[in-house]
Amino acid sequence: MSSGLTTSRSRRAFLRTAATASAAWTLARMPGAAWAAEPWQTPPTGWASVDGILRRIVAPTFPDRAFDVTKYGARPGGAVVTKAIADAIAACAAAGGGRVVVPAGRFVTGAVHLKTGVNLHLEADAVLAFSQDPRDFLPMVFTRFEGVELMNYSPFIYAFEQRNIAITGAGTLDGQADADHWWPWAGGGRARGLPTQATDRPALLAMASKNVPVAQRLFGDGHYMRPNFIQPYRCQNVLVEGVRIVNSPMWEVHPVLSSNVTVRNLRIATHGPNNDGCNPESSRDVLIEGCSFDTGDDCIAIKAGRNDDGRRVNVASENIVIRNCEMKDGHGGVVIGSECTGGTRNVFAEKCRMDSPQLDRVLRFKNNSVRGGVIEHIYMRDITVGQVAEAVLTCDYQYDEGDAGPYVPVLRDVELRNVTSQKSKYAFLLRGYERSPITDVRVIDCRFDGVAEADVLQGVKGMTLTNVRVNGQLRNQTIGG
């Protein structure tokens, strides 16, 4: 187990601070408020609003000061160097910010906690490998597991209520998750008799349904809830750029309740359970560009809290721009849900390429009447698809728990423009509810070839196809008018 962990007194203080902050947090605290119109003006909508969003997304900059982790005792090899990295981060923050540099070599660490003004920079041929001992990710921190707040193992790289932070460079972040470490906790066929989250996950959901204070939702040691890889929590001005990410326990890049976030030129290749590539959750003003995703789950999945806890926190994800990315393997290219209770709006995806027989869908929505939430103003254009296994556009209101609650989901104002696909099972696979239909879906100037089966359209109202060709056949029509 690594040294340098905080004292029990500081842990109690953190618990009190985190719990108090959770109750007080509102989206209004985030900078970069939405475009404010004069009384005589109408705010821009659709693609016209993107320029305003991008003007608010400005990557942080850092003083030209370097803090090499080897100067603080870190050595490549098998020894865990958590304390050396923490000391370098502390010195950098105390000096007013700069770069904490991981040089070439393989360094093993426990949890890394970023502070305001710190850019964790991995030089070429640097590998920051994360310990396979869960105790190296204690003490517990305030975090989320699948959209629900709790005290759990620290994410591998974590920041709580910090500003102007970054992870950059050409090096590699290696989570070292594998068939014997972290991944078996997901259960299923990977468990092979090892402990899993099978008891902990429903226990957490039960705590949330009873509104148990987050400070009392104690997991961590003796429990089996996997941490995420990178998680800035309630942070402002965040940059994650250039690094390669492999072998994650579950979600890779997971900004929560954060604003002004840039995720750029990442190379993500990790095929474990729930290995989503990038998951903005209850965050606003987010740019994801130039990234390559080859994942065991969704490439990009936008989240906003889950079930009762999502309604308690009640913060949407909004103003998210995705462009110039490549999606290879994954359950979906751009996905919204299923943890979407707080709502999602104003998502723009353009100029991406998706192509793999192991990529299931292009644009996917997953929700149900236990989650609920409003998803609206979702736009996709200029997307080139080689092949996907299932459908170009899919929405499933029967996901997970299915239609078992009173919180009807809402999906409206979705537009696909100039999307081309060479091969898929379906063009459209949409399953809404008759009492809450999917509405105002517009498909314009698209071409879908190699489509094997007819559309599945249930609970859909006001879907329009304009200059759309499916297997060469022109379709101009309104569905469910």
C-alpha positions in Angstrom: 0.0 0.0 0.0 1.4 3.4 -0.9 2.4 6.0 1.7 1.3 9.6 2.0 -2.4 9.0 2.5 -4.3 11.7 4.5 -5.0 11.4 8.2 -8.3 10.2 9.5 -8.9 13.8 10.7 -8.5 15.2 7.2 -10.8 12.5 5.9 -13.5 13.5 8.3 -13.1 17.1 7.3 -13.3 16.1 3.6 -16.5 14.2 4.3 -18.1 17.2 6.1 -17.0 19.6 3.3 -18.1 17.3 0.5 -21.5 16.7 2.0 -22.1 20.4 2.7 -21.0 21.4 -0.8 -23.3 18.7 -2.3 -26.3 20.2 -0.8 -25.4 23.7 -1.9 -24.2 23.0 -5.4 -26.2 24.5 -8.2 -25.4 25.0 -11.9 -25.5 28.7 -11.4 -22.1 28.4 -9.7 -20.5 27.4 -13.0 -18.9 30.1 -15.1 -19.8 30.6 -18.7 -23.5 31.2 -18.3 -25.6 30.6 -21.4 -25.9 33.3 -24.0 -27.9 36.2 -22.5 -30.3 38.0 -25.0 -31.2 41.6 -24.8 -35.0 42.0 -24.5 -35.4 42.6 -28.2 -33.2 39.6 -29.3 -33.9 35.9 -29.8 -31.1 33.6 -28.6 -29.5 31.6 -31.4 -30.6 28.0 -31.7 -29.4 24.8 -33.4 -26.1 25.0 -35.1 -26.2 28.8 -34.9 -25.6 28.6 -31.2 -22.3 26.6 -31.5 -20.0 29.6 -32.0 -21.2 31.1 -28.8 -20.6 27.8 -26.9 -17.1 27.5 -28.4 -16.3 31.1 -27.4 -16.9 30.1 -23.8 -14.7 27.0 -23.9 -11.2 28.2 -23.4 -8.4 25.7 -22.4 -6.5 26.8 -19.3 -2.9 27.9 -19.6 -0.1 27.5 -17.1 3.0 29.2 -15.9 6.3 28.0 -17.5 7.5 26.2 -14.4 8.3 22.5 -14.4 8.2 20.1 -11.4 9.8 16.8 -12.4 8.5 14.0 -10.3 11.9 12.3 -10.1 13.1 15.4 -8.2 10.6 14.4 -5.5 11.7 10.8 -5.2 9.8 9.1 -8.0 11.8 6.3 -9.7 10.7 4.1 -12.7 10.1 0.5 -11.9 7.7 -1.4 -9.6 7.8 0.7 -6.5 4.6 2.8 -5.9 5.5 6.5 -6.1 2.2 8.1 -5.0 3.8 10.3 -2.4 6.5 11.7 -4.8 3.8 12.7 -7.3 1.6 14.2 -4.6 4.7 16.2 -3.3 5.4 17.5 -6.8 1.7 18.5 -7.2 1.7 20.3 -3.9 4.9 22.2 -4.7 3.6 23.2 -8.1 0.3 24.4 -6.6 2.1 26.3 -3.9 4.3 28.1 -6.5 1.3 29.3 -8.3 1.0 26.6 -10.9 2.9 25.0 -13.7 3.7 21.5 -15.1 4.2 18.4 -13.0 6.3 16.3 -15.4 6.4 12.6 -15.7 9.5 11.8 -17.8 10.2 8.8 -19.9 9.9 5.5 -18.0 7.3 3.4 -16.4 6.1 4.8 -13.0 3.6 3.0 -10.8 1.3 5.1 -8.6 -1.9 5.1 -6.6 -4.5 7.9 -6.7 -3.3 11.2 -8.2 -5.2 14.3 -6.9 -4.8 17.4 -9.0 -4.8 20.9 -7.5 -5.6 24.3 -8.9 -3.0 25.5 -11.4 -1.5 22.1 -12.1 -0.9 20.5 -15.5 0.1 16.8 -15.1 2.3 16.4 -18.2 3.5 13.0 -19.5 6.5 13.2 -21.8 6.8 10.9 -24.8 7.7 7.4 -23.7 6.4 8.1 -20.2 3.9 5.5 -18.7 2.0 6.3 -15.6 0.7 2.9 -14.5 -1.9 2.7 -11.7 -1.5 0.2 -8.9 -3.5 -3.0 -9.0 -4.0 -2.8 -5.2 -7.3 -1.1 -4.4 -5.9 0.1 -1.1 -3.7 2.5 -3.0 -6.9 4.4 -3.9 -7.9 5.1 -0.3 -9.0 7.1 1.6 -12.4 7.4 0.0 -13.5 10.5 -1.9 -16.8 12.1 -2.9 -17.5 10.6 -6.3 -20.2 9.0 -8.5 -20.8 5.5 -9.6 -23.0 5.2 -12.6 -24.7 8.5 -11.9 -25.1 8.1 -8.1 -23.1 10.0 -5.5 -21.2 8.1 -2.8 -17.9 7.8 -0.9 -15.8 5.3 -2.7 -12.3 4.5 -3.9 -10.7 7.5 -5.5 -10.7 7.8 -9.3 -7.2 7.2 -10.6 -6.8 10.9 -11.4 -9.1 13.1 -9.4 -9.8 16.7 -8.7 -12.5 18.1 -6.4 -13.6 21.7 -6.7 -10.4 22.8 -8.4 -9.8 25.3 -11.3 -7.3 25.5 -14.2 -6.2 21.8 -14.2 -4.9 19.7 -17.1 -3.5 16.3 -18.1 -1.4 16.6 -21.2 1.5 15.1 -23.2 2.3 12.2 -25.5 2.7 9.6 -22.8 0.4 6.7 -21.7 -2.0 6.3 -18.7 -2.2 2.6 -18.0 -4.9 1.6 -15.6 -3.6 -2.0 -15.4 -7.1 -3.4 -15.2 -7.3 -6.9 -16.5 -9.0 -10.3 -16.1 -7.7 -10.5 -12.5 -7.8 -6.9 -11.4 -10.8 -4.5 -11.3 -12.7 -6.0 -14.2 -14.0 -9.1 -12.3 -15.8 -6.7 -10.0 -18.3 -6.0 -12.8 -19.6 -9.5 -12.4 -20.9 -11.8 -15.1 -18.6 -14.2 -16.8 -15.6 -12.2 -15.8 -16.0 -12.8 -12.1 -14.8 -16.5 -12.0 -15.7 -16.8 -8.3 -14.1 -13.4 -7.4 -16.0 -10.7 -5.4 -18.3 -8.5 -7.5 -20.5 -5.4 -7.2 -23.6 -7.6 -7.1 -24.4 -6.6 -3.5 -22.9 -3.1 -3.5 -24.7 -1.7 -6.5 -28.3 -2.3 -5.4 -27.3 -1.2 -1.9 -26.1 2.2 -3.2 -29.3 2.6 -5.3 -31.4 1.8 -2.1 -29.5 4.4 -0.1 -30.2 7.0 -2.8 -33.9 6.1 -2.9 -34.0 6.7 0.8 -32.1 10.0 0.5 -29.3 8.7 2.8 -26.7 11.6 3.0 -23.8 11.0 0.6 -21.3 11.2 3.6 -23.0 8.0 4.9 -22.9 6.1 1.6 -19.6 4.5 2.5 -18.1 2.0 0.1 -14.3 1.6 -0.6 -12.4 -1.0 1.3 -14.3 -4.3 1.5 -16.6 -3.3 -1.3 -16.4 -3.8 -5.0 -17.4 -0.6 -6.9 -14.8 0.2 -9.5 -13.4 3.7 -9.7 -13.4 5.7 -12.9 -10.1 6.7 -14.5 -10.1 10.5 -14.8 -12.7 12.5 -12.8 -12.7 16.3 -12.3 -15.6 16.8 -9.9 -17.1 20.3 -9.6 -14.1 21.7 -11.4 -13.8 24.7 -13.8 -11.4 25.1 -16.7 -10.2 21.6 -17.5 -8.0 20.3 -20.2 -7.3 16.6 -21.0 -5.1 16.4 -24.1 -2.9 14.1 -26.1 -2.4 11.2 -23.8 -3.1 7.5 -24.6 -5.4 5.7 -22.1 -5.5 1.9 -21.8 -6.8 -0.7 -19.4 -9.3 1.3 -17.4 -11.5 -0.2 -14.6 -14.6 1.5 -16.2 -15.4 5.0 -17.5 -12.2 6.8 -18.8 -12.8 10.5 -18.9 -15.6 11.6 -16.6 -16.1 15.3 -15.8 -18.9 15.7 -13.3 -20.6 19.0 -12.4 -17.8 20.8 -14.3 -17.7 23.6 -16.8 -15.3 24.8 -19.5 -13.9 21.3 -20.3 -11.7 20.5 -23.3 -11.0 16.9 -24.2 -8.7 16.8 -27.2 -6.6 14.4 -29.3 -6.9 11.5 -26.9 -6.1 7.9 -27.9 -8.3 5.6 -26.0 -8.0 1.9 -26.4 -9.5 -0.2 -23.6 -12.0 -3.1 -23.9 -13.0 -3.9 -20.3 -16.6 -3.8 -19.0 -18.2 -0.4 -18.9 -15.2 1.0 -20.6 -16.8 4.2 -22.0 -14.4 6.6 -23.6 -15.7 10.0 -22.5 -18.7 10.7 -20.2 -19.5 14.3 -19.5 -22.0 14.2 -16.6 -24.1 17.1 -15.4 -21.5 19.4 -17.0 -21.7 22.3 -19.4 -19.6 23.9 -22.1 -17.6 20.8 -23.1 -15.6 20.3 -26.3 -14.5 16.8 -27.3 -12.4 16.9 -30.5 -9.8 15.0 -32.4 -10.1 11.9 -30.2 -9.8 8.2 -31.2 -12.1 5.8 -29.4 -11.7 2.0 -29.4 -13.7 0.9 -26.4 -15.5 -1.9 -24.6 -18.6 0.2 -24.2 -19.9 3.5 -25.5 -17.3 5.8 -27.2 -18.9 9.0 -25.9 -21.8 8.7 -23.5 -23.4 11.9 -22.0 -24.8 11.4 -18.5 -26.8 13.5 -16.0 -27.4 11.5 -12.8 -29.5 8.4 -12.2 -33.0 7.9 -10.8 -33.7 9.4 -7.3 -30.2 10.8 -7.0 -30.4 12.4 -10.4 -33.6 14.1 -9.3 -32.0 15.2 -6.1 -29.0 16.8 -7.7 -31.0 17.8 -10.8 -28.3 19.2 -13.0 -28.4 18.8 -16.8 -25.6 18.2 -19.2 -25.6 20.9 -21.9 -23.7 22.8 -24.5 -21.5 19.9 -25.6 -19.6 20.0 -29.0 -18.1 16.8 -30.5 -16.1 17.1 -33.7 -13.4 15.4 -35.8 -13.4 12.2 -33.7 -12.9 8.6 -34.8 -15.0 5.8 -33.3 -14.0 2.2 -33.8 -15.3 -0.5 -31.5 -18.0 0.4 -29.0 -21.6 0.0 -28.1 -22.4 3.4 -29.6 -20.5 6.3 -31.2 -22.4 9.2 -29.6 -24.8 8.1 -26.8 -27.0 9.9 -24.4 -28.0 7.9 -21.3 -28.9 5.8 -19.6 -28.0 7.9 -16.6 -29.9 10.9 -17.9 -32.4 11.9 -15.2 -31.2 15.5 -14.9 -31.7 16.0 -18.6 -29.4 16.7 -21.6 -29.7 19.5 -24.2 -27.7 21.3 -26.8 -25.4 18.5 -28.1 -23.7 19.0 -31.4 -21.7 16.3 -33.2 -20.0 16.8 -36.5 -17.3 15.6 -38.9 -16.7 12.3 -37.2 -15.9 8.9 -38.7 -17.3 5.6 -37.4 -16.5 2.2 -38.8 -16.3 -1.2 -37.2 -18.4 -4.4 -37.2 -18.0 -4.2 -33.4 -19.5 -0.6 -33.3 -23.2 -1.1 -32.7 -24.8 2.3 -33.3 -24.1 5.8 -34.5 -26.4 7.9 -32.4 -28.1 6.2 -29.5 -30.5 7.3 -26.7 -31.2 5.0 -23.8 -33.8 5.7 -21.1 -36.8 4.4 -19.2 -39.6 5.5 -16.9 -37.5 4.9 -13.8 -34.8 7.3 -15.0 -37.0 10.0 -16.7 -35.5 13.3 -17.8 -35.8 15.5 -20.9 -33.4 15.1 -23.8 -33.7 17.8 -26.4 -31.8 19.8 -29.1 -29.5 17.1 -30.3 -27.8 17.7 -33.7 -25.5 15.6 -35.8 -24.1 16.4 -39.2 -21.4 15.4 -41.7 -20.8 11.9 -40.2 -19.2 9.2 -42.3 -20.0 5.6 -41.3 -18.5 2.5 -42.8 -20.5 0.0 -40.9 -22.3 -0.5 -37.6 -23.7 -3.7 -36.3 -27.2 -2.5 -35.4 -28.6 1.0 -36.4 -27.7 4.5 -37.4 -30.2 6.1 -35.1 -31.7 4.2 -32.1 -33.7 5.1 -29.1 -34.8 2.6 -26.5 -37.2 3.5 -23.6 -37.2 -0.1 -22.4 -33.5 0.1 -21.4 -32.5 -1.7 -18.1 -35.5 -1.5 -15.7 -37.8 -0.7 -18.6 -41.2 0.8 -18.2 -41.5 0.3 -14.5 -41.7 3.8 -13.0 -43.8 7.1 -13.2 -41.1 9.3 -14.7 -41.8 9.3 -18.4 -38.8 10.1 -20.5 -38.9 12.9 -23.1 -36.9 13.0 -26.4 -37.5 15.8 -28.8 -35.8 18.0 -31.4 -33.2 15.6 -32.9 -31.7 16.3 -36.3 -29.4 14.2 -38.5 -28.0 16.0 -41.6 -25.6 14.6 -44.2 -25.0 11.3 -42.4 -23.9 8.5 -44.7 -23.6 4.8 -43.8 -22.5 1.8 -46.0 -23.8 -1.0 -43.8 -26.2 -1.5 -40.9 -29.0 -3.9 -39.8 -31.4 -1.0 -39.5 -31.5 2.6 -40.5 -33.8 3.6 -37.6 -34.6 1.6 -34.5 -36.8 3.8 -32.3 -39.0 2.5 -29.4 -40.8 5.2 -27.5 -43.9 5.1 -25.4 -47.4 5.9 -26.8 -48.0 8.1 -23.8 -44.7 9.9 -24.3 -43.7 9.5 -28.0 -40.4 10.5 -29.4 -41.1 13.7 -31.3 -39.6 16.0 -33.9 -36.9 13.9 -35.3 -35.6 15.3 -38.6 -33.4 13.4 -41.0 -32.1 15.5 -43.9 -29.8 14.8 -46.9 -28.7 11.4 -45.6 -27.8 8.1 -47.4 -27.9 4.7 -45.7 -26.8 1.8 -47.9 -26.5 -1.9 -47.0 -29.5 -1.8 -44.7 -30.6 -5.3 -44.0 -34.0 -4.9 -42.3 -37.0 -2.5 -42.3 -37.2 0.3 -39.7 -38.6 -0.4 -36.3 -40.7 2.7 -35.2 -42.8 2.5 -32.1 -44.1 5.5 -30.1 -42.8 8.0 -32.7 -44.5 11.2 -33.7 -43.6 13.9 -36.2 -40.5 12.2 -37.6 -39.6 13.7 -41.0 -37.3 12.4 -43.7 -36.1 14.9 -46.4 -34.0 13.8 -49.3 -33.1 10.5 -47.5 -32.0 7.5 -49.5 -32.2 4.0 -47.9 -30.6 1.3 -50.1 -30.9 3.8 -53.0 -34.6 4.4 -52.5 -35.6 8.1 -52.0 -37.7 8.7 -49.0 -39.5 12.1 -48.4 -42.1 11.4 -45.7 -43.5 12.2 -42.3 -43.9 9.4 -39.9 -46.4 9.4 -37.0 -47.8 12.8 -38.0 
